Amino acid sequence: MTLEVSGIEAQCLLVGEPLLTATVPDLAAFPSNMHPFLFVFEANANFSGLIASSSGLGSTTKPKQDLLSEPVVPKTQPEKIIPKTAKTITNSLGMKFVLIPAGTFMMGSPSDEPDRNRDEDQHKVTISKPFFMQTTEVTQGQWRAIMGNNPSYFDKCGDDCPVEYISWDDCQEFIRKLNQTDGTNKYRLPTEAQWEYACRAETQTAFSFGRCLSGTQANYRGTNYPMRGCAKGQQDRERTVVVGSFKPNAWGLHDMHGNAWEWCQDSWDYQYPSGHVTDPQGPSGGSDRVLRGGSWLNKDMSCRSACRDAKASDYSYGDVGLRLASTP
């Protein structure tokens, strides 16, 4: 029988990626409480992995066992390339933050960027004040230290892997408790504009590393259907990997492309504001929240600096995490 890939791949419809199909030998062989499924296969081979996903928003149920393959992931981290003038801080949990300078940039993608989407109209944005950005995604160990649990699908990956399967609402509770623990109110999610500004790090190309992305630079699904004019990636890891496994961008931020989608503070607005704007915050209302960065499950086009997505605030999935910002 033939089964359409669904669940998280619904994001791909938003970013212009085609639905995939896969041939399943016998759907009845799987538990009935795990429908519908998102399957990750190698072509013409047995299952290389399986994730169960609810088709509804805000799913919190998932199989306890890790059914995906466990590729070897280097535990050693590359040398951090942080500008000598950048100020860095480390909090009580060992979270590292780098100071992002104020500045002006072109947000969105140029009209000739391959595989761009219609919600990426380029416009000038000024970030009027510097802010701190976490150098990696929040890890499972950091989440557990504050929340007392680990909701991650890839919970066998270890404390240094990104926490995932968390909703925007979950992030707000984590931030509230972290601020309470540190006796402050400075921690928050970045705005969408701050996220893209920090991701780009003064670049204007599709990725902070250049026009194309490779498997040595990010964790994404790269072996098939690369962006126009780009080569195929070396491998599909089919899971999250240890944060900081790849070199950072010019401002010292790791994994801004791939590994896990990252929630932003903003409510979703398909249409960017026109003209030059300063410190945009997104619309005042709306139930959907912005996601940025792409993940291990997405192709390179979804990991571009300008690519946008959004889900309901109670949505969670095995490739959705967070990265914190902080007020100086």
N, C-alpha and C positions, 0 to 999 in steps of 0.2 A: 504494500500500500504506500501511498505517497502522502507526506505530511508537510504542511507549510511551517517553516520556522516562524515562531511568533514571539510574544513576550518582549524582551529587550530589543529585538530586531525591529520592533515597531518604531524605534528611534530612527532606524535607517530610512524609513519612509519620510521622516521629517528632513533628513539630511540628504535625500536623493539616492539612497542606496536601494538596489532591488531586493525583493524578497527572495530568500533561498528556499530550495526544496531538497528533501533527502528521502531516500527509500528506507523504510523501516520494516524489518522482517516480520515482527509480530507485536503489535501494540499491546495486545492482551497480556504479554509477558511482564508488563510493568504495573505497579500498584495503581489502583483506580483513583486514589486520592492525590495523584501527582499529574493530573491532566489540567490544561494542555501542557505540552512539553516544548522546550527549546533544546534541540539536539545540535551538538557540535561534532562533526564527523571529518574523517579523512575520506576523500572520494574513493569509491569502490573498495572499501575496507570495512573491517569491523568497527564497532564504536570506539572512538578515541576519547570520548567524554560525553557527559550528560549533565544537564542542569534542568531542574524543574522550576517552572515559573508560572505564577498565576496570571491569567490574562487580565484580571482586574487590577486597579491601582492599589498601592499600599499593602501588598501582600507581605505577610510576616512569617508564613510557613515555608519550610524548606526541608529537604531530607537531611538527616544528621550525618550520614556517611559522605565522605568525599569520593565521588564517583569519577572525577576527572583524573587523567593521567598525571603523574608527578614528575615532570621533567626536572633535570638537575639545574638549579639556579645558583649562580655564584653568590656566596655569602659575603665575599669581599667587596667593599665599596670603592669606586674610583676616587681619585684625588679630587677634592672639591675645588672648583674654579670660581672663586668668589673675588670680585674686584677688591683691590687692596684698600680702597677708600670706603668700602661698604661696612656699616656698623652691624654687628651681629649680637644677638642676645640668646640666652638659654634659660628657660623657666624651670620651675620646680619638678616638672615631669621629664625634663630632658628635651623638651621640644625646642628646636632651634629656629630662630627667626632672623631674617635679614632685612635691613632698612631699604625700602624702595623709594627712590627720590621722587619729588614732585616733577611734573612735566606735562607736555602736550604731545599727543600722538594721533594717528589716523586709525580709528576703530572700524572694524569691518574689513571686508576684502575688496580689492580692486575688481573691476568688471571683467578683466582678462585672467583672473586666477582660475586654474582648472578645477572643475567640480565644486565651485562655490554654490551657495544657496541664495535664494531671493530675499532672505531675512538678514543679509549681511551688508546692507547699504553702507558704504564708507562715509564717515563723517568725522570731523575734528572734535577731540575730547581733551579737556584739560583736567588733570589730577592736581588739585591746588595745594595739597599737603602731603608730605611724606607719610608712609605707613609701613608697618612691619608685616612681612608675609612669611609663613612657615616654609622652611626650605624643603620639606617633604609633605606628603599626605599624612594625616593622623594615622598612627599605627594601632594595631590591635592591642598591643601592650598599654599604650597611652589611654585608649578608650576604656580598657578594663580597669585601669587604676582609678578612673573617675566614676565610671558607671557600675562597676562590679560585675560586668558580664561581657561576653563577646558574641555579637550577633552574626559574625562573618560566616559566609558560606565556606570560604577557604580557611577555616579555623585551624587546620593542620599546617598551614603555611608558616605560622610562627608569629611571635610578638612584634617582629620588625616588618611584617607585611601590612599593607594598608587595611584598616577596618573598612568593611563594606556591608552591604545589605542593611543600610541605614537610611532613614527618611530625613527630609529637611526638618521635620518636627523633632526627630531624635537628636539632630544636630543642635537644635535650640536648647534642649535639655542638657546636653553635654556641655555646651558653652556656659549655661547658667551655673552648673555645678563646678566647672573649672574656675570661673570667675569667683565663685564663693570660696573655693579651696585656696586660691591665691589672694583673696581679699582685695579684688579689683573688679572693674567692669570694662577692661580694655579688650578682651577677647571677643571675636565675632567672626562671621563669614565675610569674605570680601564681596564688594559689589561686583557686578558683571564687568563694569568698566575697569575697575582695579585689577580684576583677574586677567583680562586680556592685555592690559598695559604691562603687568608684571610678566606675563607669558612671553610677550614679544621682546621685552628687554631691548628696546630701540631697534628692532628689526622690522622689516616690512614684507618679508617673504611669507609663504604659507605656513612655515614652521620656524621656530626660533633658530633652528640649525640650517635653514636654507629652503630651497624650493621643494625638496623631497625629503622623505623620512625613511630611515632604514631600521632594521631589527637590532642594530648595535646602538641605536640612539633611544629607542623607546619600546615598550611592551604593547603591541597591537597586533591585529590579524593582518599580516602583510604578505602572505604567500600567494594570494590571488587578487586580481582586480585592483592593481595599484592605480594611483592617480595618473592622468594622462601625462606622458613624458617621463614617468618615474619607473624605476625598476621594482621588481617584486622583492618583498622582504625575505630574510633568510629563514625564518621559522615562525610558527604560531605556537606560543607557549600555552595557550588555552587556560590561563589562570592568572591571578595576580602574582607579582614577584616582590621581593624585599624592596622597600623604598630606598631610593638612592642607588639602585643597581646600575644606573646609567649616568653619564656625565650631566651636569646641570647646564642651564642656559647662562648667558653672560652675566646675569644678576644673582647667580648662585641657587637657582630653584630647580629641583629635580622633578622629573615625571610630570611636567606640565602637559606633555603629549602622551596619552595612553595610560595604562595601568588601571586607573579607576576614574570614572566621571567624578567631578567635584561640584558640590552644591555651592551656589552663590546666594547672597542675601535677597536679591531682587525678585519681585514678581515678574512673570513673563509678559513681554510685549513684543509681538511679531514685528512691529514697525519701530525702527530706531527713530529718535528725535532728529529733526532736520537742522542743519546749520551747526555752528560751533557751540558746544555745551560744556559746562563745568561741573564736575563731580555728580554725574547723573546717578540717580537712585532707583530707577525703574518706576513703573506705575504704582500708585498708592493702593490699589486693590488687585484682586485676582487670586485664584486658588493655586495656580501653577507657579513653580519656582524654577529658576534657571539652573541648568547643568552645563558644565564646560569641561573640555579637555579630552573627551573620548576615553576609551578603555581597551583592555586586553581583548575584548570581544568585537571591537570595531575596526573597520578598514582605515587606512591612512587619512582619507578625506574627512572622516569624523573627528580626527585628532588635530586638525588644523587650528592655528591660533584664533581664527575668526569663527570657527564652527560653533553653533548654538543648539541647545536642546532644552526641553523643559518637561517637567512631570509634576503631578499633584504633590502637595507638601507631605502627604503620608505614603508616598511611593517608596519602595525599597527593592533592591535587587543586588545580585552578587557581583556587580561591577560599579556600584555607586558608593562613593566615599566622600571625604571632605578634606579641606586644607584650611587652616585658620589664618585670619589676619589679626593684627593687633594695633591699637592706637599708641603712638609713642608717648 
